[in-house]
Amino acid sequence: MDFEKIKELIKLVDSSTLAFFEFQNENDYMKMDKSLERRIIKNRVDEAKALTPISNSATENVISQVFKSSCEEKLGSIVNSEIEKEMSIDNEILKVITSPMVGTFYSKVSPDSEPFIKVGDETTIGKIICIVEAMKLMNEIESDYAGKIVEILVKDGQMVEYGQPLFKVKGE
């Protein structure tokens, strides 16, 4: 793959809402990870509808047919997960904060310290709510939403997957 096609592909991925992108064919391998970048999507349903894969000549030149079908599947799963992040219970909209990476979940800095957040606590956008340890690095996870913590979905020391729900938040 030549340098211009790589630059074009980087621009396409950068302008999308994809957090992780991996491409491999017979000669090339490329991986891009934006999972640490947090974005707030105000209207998830409209965003999900806008994410349907579109085929155009620029994309055709960069991505082979085999890769396109794989990309469409990944976009479909991202759309579904974004829609599932909002849940309606008793006419209340609950937002779900998910893990941005694979690792071990910790609710507090050390075993004898207080947790970052508990059920019933208020959180704000950007507030540190937990730690996910990945590859011996402690990654502080910030809240994507403002509101009240309704439920903590994982236990301290539990392994979590990328995209796994961690907290339910009742929005303000």
Long-range contacts (C-beta under 8 A, 24 or more apart in sequence): 1-27, 1-28, 1-30, 5-61, 5-62, 6-30, 8-58, 8-61, 8-62, 9-62, 9-63, 12-58, 12-59, 12-62, 17-41, 17-47, 17-51, 17-78, 17-82, 18-74, 18-75, 18-78, 19-100, 20-162, 23-63, 23-67, 25-64, 25-66, 25-67, 35-100, 35-101, 35-162, 36-100, 36-101, 36-139, 38-100, 38-142, 38-144, 40-125, 40-144, 40-145, 41-82, 44-82, 44-83, 44-85, 44-86, 45-83, 47-82, 48-79, 48-80, 48-82, 48-83, 51-75, 51-78, 51-79, 52-79, 81-163, 85-165, 87-168, 92-170, 93-170, 93-171, 94-150, 94-168, 94-169, 94-170, 94-171, 95-144, 95-145, 95-147, 95-168, 95-169, 95-170, 95-171, 96-165, 96-166, 96-167, 96-168, 96-169, 97-129, 97-141, 97-143, 97-144, 97-145, 97-165, 97-166, 97-167, 97-168, 97-169, 98-163, 98-164, 98-165, 98-166, 99-132, 99-141, 99-160, 99-161, 99-162, 99-163, 99-164, 99-166, 100-132, 100-139, 100-141, 100-162, 101-132, 101-134, 101-139, 101-162, 102-134, 102-159, 102-160, 102-161, 102-162, 103-132, 103-133, 103-134, 103-135, 103-139, 103-159, 103-160, 104-132, 104-133, 104-134, 104-157, 104-158, 104-159, 104-160, 105-130, 105-131, 105-132, 105-154, 105-155, 105-156, 105-157, 105-158, 105-159, 105-160, 105-166, 106-130, 106-131, 106-132, 106-133, 106-138, 106-156, 106-157, 107-152, 107-156, 108-156, 117-149, 117-152, 117-167, 118-149, 118-152, 119-149, 119-150, 119-151, 119-152, 120-148, 120-149, 121-148, 121-149, 122-146, 122-147, 122-148, 122-149, 123-147, 123-148, 123-149, 123-169, 129-166, 129-167, 130-166, 130-167, 132-160, 141-166, 143-167, 143-169, 145-169, 145-171, 146-171, 146-172, 147-171, 147-172
